[in-house]
Amino acid sequence: MPEGHSLPYVANLSILFTEHPLLDRPAAAREAGFTDAEFWWPFDAATPAADEVDAFVRALEAARVRLRGLNFFAGSMAAGDRGLVSWPGREAEFADSLDVALRIAERTGCRSFNALYGNRIDGADPAKQDDLALVHLATAAEAAARIGAQLVLEPLSGADRYPLKTAADVIGVLDDLGHENVRLLADLYHLAVNGDDLGALVAVHTARIGHVQIADAPGRHQPGTATLDLPGYLEKLEAAGYAGFVGIEYVPDGGTVASLDWLPLTRRGQA
């Protein structure tokens, strides 16, 4: 699959190598050839204990795996939560999560943060949720800029209450926000499932993309298990000027190591 583009890959260790406990996944990824990883929020709360943070950073360091991307705390993903950016009443948790993420970035060199926007909340005015989101995103963007980092904002599928479903939805927020270091996370799986036009994404929005993630669609498994032309879209994105990472964020069909047959060992690591 990778032939046709030279974009570097990064393994999402919140969805890959789940055969192993979370802190063992960097070593498992390194053994499989990966040198770069990204994670969803790797803790159970917005304010993990200091020893939890230390253990997470040490696991990356011991495996010699670089952290390239990290989600802010998103609430209970298992319960259907999809972020705190627009969630009234949880402002303190968002602020705490931002602080922890920045401290992890100082230790690991991570320079990309995924700020999941959050679901619509019963009883909350959507316009006020959007106003809160702009406040939170501006605060986080300014903090990230101080260390040369970016935020990325992601459309999602499979979450009816999540208001950002297309690239245009995110671009609208970015335009309202007006911070150059806040960009679109183009997850080709989510966008395809939501019926977004991936050709238009490349033609119109490539310059606004800060990160790309992949899984085949339908199914959300590894490339080659369904019908999405991932090689073609990645080649077009690179030709249009995208030069960032490609996050491997799929549910492995048949175990993680077996699911990686599509990706040669020579394409899993960076110098």
C-alpha positions in Angstrom: 0.0 0.0 0.0 2.6 2.7 0.9 4.1 2.9 -2.6 3.3 6.1 -4.4 3.9 8.4 -1.4 6.7 9.0 1.1 4.7 10.3 4.0 5.9 8.9 7.4 3.7 6.7 9.5 2.9 6.9 13.2 1.3 4.1 15.1 -1.7 4.9 17.3 -1.1 2.9 20.4 -4.5 3.4 21.9 -6.1 1.2 19.2 -3.1 -0.9 18.0 -1.2 -3.4 20.1 -4.1 -3.7 22.5 -3.0 -7.3 23.1 -0.6 -5.6 25.5 -1.1 -3.4 28.6 -0.9 0.2 27.6 2.6 0.8 29.1 3.9 -2.3 27.2 2.7 -1.0 23.8 5.6 1.3 23.0 8.0 -1.7 23.3 5.7 -3.9 21.2 5.5 -1.2 18.6 9.2 -0.8 18.5 9.7 -4.6 18.2 7.4 -4.4 15.1 9.5 -1.7 13.6 7.8 1.6 14.7 9.8 4.6 16.0 6.9 7.0 16.3 3.6 6.8 18.1 0.4 8.7 19.0 -2.1 8.1 21.8 -5.5 9.0 22.9 -5.5 10.3 26.5 -3.7 7.5 28.2 -5.1 8.0 31.7 -8.4 7.5 33.4 -8.8 11.1 34.5 -7.9 14.6 33.5 -5.5 14.8 36.4 -3.4 11.6 36.6 -1.1 11.1 39.5 2.5 12.2 38.9 3.8 8.6 39.0 1.3 7.6 36.3 2.7 10.4 34.0 6.2 9.3 34.9 5.5 5.7 34.0 4.0 6.7 30.7 6.9 8.8 29.7 9.4 6.2 30.8 7.7 3.5 28.7 8.2 5.7 25.6 11.8 6.5 26.5 12.7 2.9 27.3 11.3 1.7 24.0 13.0 4.6 22.1 9.6 5.6 20.6 8.9 9.2 19.9 5.5 10.6 20.9 4.2 12.6 17.9 0.5 13.1 18.9 -1.6 13.2 22.1 -5.3 13.7 22.6 -6.5 15.9 25.4 -8.8 14.2 28.0 -12.1 13.4 26.3 -14.2 12.2 29.2 -15.3 8.5 29.1 -14.8 7.4 25.6 -16.3 4.0 26.4 -19.5 5.7 27.7 -19.8 7.8 24.5 -18.1 11.0 25.5 -16.1 12.7 22.8 -14.2 15.6 24.3 -14.6 18.4 26.8 -13.8 21.4 24.5 -17.5 22.4 24.3 -18.8 20.9 27.5 -20.2 23.4 30.0 -19.3 22.5 33.6 -16.1 20.7 32.8 -13.9 23.6 32.2 -11.6 22.8 35.1 -11.0 19.3 33.7 -10.1 20.7 30.3 -7.7 23.1 31.8 -6.1 20.4 33.9 -5.8 18.1 30.9 -4.1 20.9 28.9 -1.6 21.4 31.7 -0.7 17.7 31.9 -0.4 17.4 28.1 2.0 20.4 27.9 4.1 18.9 30.7 4.2 15.6 28.8 5.2 17.5 25.6 8.1 19.2 27.4 9.5 15.7 28.3 8.7 13.9 25.1 8.9 16.5 22.3 5.3 15.9 21.3 4.1 18.9 19.2 0.6 17.9 18.2 -2.6 17.8 20.4 -6.0 16.4 19.3 -8.7 18.5 20.9 -11.9 16.5 20.5 -14.7 19.0 20.3 -17.3 17.3 22.5 -20.9 16.1 22.0 -24.0 18.3 22.2 -25.2 18.2 25.8 -28.9 17.8 26.8 -30.2 21.2 28.2 -27.2 23.2 26.9 -27.6 25.8 24.2 -25.5 24.7 21.2 -24.5 28.3 20.5 -23.1 28.7 24.0 -21.3 25.4 23.6 -19.7 26.7 20.5 -18.7 29.9 22.3 -17.1 27.9 25.0 -15.2 25.8 22.5 -13.7 28.9 20.9 -12.5 30.1 24.3 -11.0 26.7 25.1 -9.4 26.3 21.7 -7.9 29.8 21.8 -6.4 29.2 25.3 -5.0 25.9 24.2 -3.7 27.3 20.9 -1.8 30.1 22.6 -0.3 27.6 25.1 0.7 25.2 22.3 2.2 28.1 20.3 4.6 28.9 23.1 6.3 25.5 22.6 5.9 25.4 18.8 3.0 23.0 18.8 -0.3 22.6 17.0 -3.8 21.6 17.9 -5.9 19.5 15.5 -9.6 19.3 15.4 -11.3 16.1 14.2 -14.6 15.3 12.4 -15.9 12.0 13.8 -18.3 9.3 12.6 -20.5 7.0 14.8 -21.2 9.8 17.3 -24.6 11.3 16.6 -24.3 14.1 19.2 -20.9 15.1 17.9 -21.4 18.2 15.7 -18.3 18.1 13.6 -18.8 15.5 10.9 -17.2 16.9 7.8 -14.0 18.8 6.9 -16.1 21.8 6.2 -17.6 21.7 9.7 -14.1 21.9 11.2 -12.9 24.5 8.7 -15.8 26.7 9.9 -14.6 26.5 13.5 -11.0 27.2 12.4 -12.1 30.3 10.5 -14.1 31.5 13.5 -11.1 30.9 15.8 -8.4 32.5 13.6 -5.3 30.7 15.1 -2.8 29.5 12.5 -1.6 26.6 14.7 -5.1 25.0 14.9 -5.7 22.7 12.0 -7.9 20.0 10.6 -7.3 16.4 11.6 -8.3 14.5 8.4 -9.2 11.0 9.4 -10.0 9.5 6.1 -12.1 6.7 7.6 -14.4 9.0 9.6 -14.8 11.4 6.6 -15.6 8.6 4.2 -18.1 7.0 6.5 -19.8 10.4 6.9 -20.0 10.8 3.1 -17.5 13.6 2.8 -15.9 14.1 -0.5 -12.3 13.0 -0.1 -11.3 14.4 -3.5 -12.6 17.8 -2.5 -10.8 17.5 0.8 -7.5 17.2 -1.1 -8.3 19.8 -3.7 -9.7 22.5 -1.3 -8.4 21.8 2.3 -4.9 20.3 2.1 -3.3 23.5 3.3 -5.4 23.4 6.5 -4.6 19.8 7.4 -2.3 19.3 10.4 -2.6 15.5 10.7 -4.0 12.6 8.7 -5.2 9.2 10.1 -6.3 6.1 8.2 -8.4 3.0 8.4 -10.2 1.2 5.6 -13.9 1.8 5.1 -16.3 0.3 5.8 -15.2 -1.7 8.9 -12.4 0.4 10.3 -9.8 -2.3 9.8 -6.4 -2.3 8.1 -5.9 -1.1 4.5 -7.0 -3.6 2.0 -9.9 -5.0 4.0 -12.5 -2.8 2.4 -12.9 -0.4 -0.5 -11.4 3.0 0.4 -8.5 4.0 -1.9 -6.1 4.9 0.8 -2.9 4.7 -1.3 -4.5 7.0 -3.9 -5.7 9.6 -1.4 -2.3 9.7 0.4 -0.5 10.1 -2.8 -2.8 13.0 -3.8 -2.4 14.6 -0.3 1.4 14.5 -0.6 1.3 15.9 -4.2 -1.0 18.7 -2.9 1.6 19.7 -0.3 0.8 17.7 2.9 4.1 16.7 4.5 3.0 15.5 8.0 2.5 12.1 9.6 -0.1 9.5 8.7 -1.6 8.0 11.9 -2.4 4.3 11.7 -5.7 4.2 13.6 -7.6 1.1 12.8 -9.0 -1.9 14.7 -6.8 -4.7 13.6 -8.5 -7.6 12.0 -6.6 -10.7 13.0 -4.2 -9.2 15.6 -2.0 -6.2 15.3 1.2 -7.8 14.0 -0.6 -9.9 11.4 -2.7 -6.8 10.4 0.5 -4.9 9.4 1.4 -7.1 6.4 0.4 -4.2 4.2 3.2 -2.0 5.6 6.8 -3.0 4.9 9.2 -2.9 7.8 11.2 -0.3 6.0 8.2 2.1 6.1 7.5 1.7 9.8 10.4 3.6 11.3 12.0 7.0 10.9 15.6 8.0 11.3 
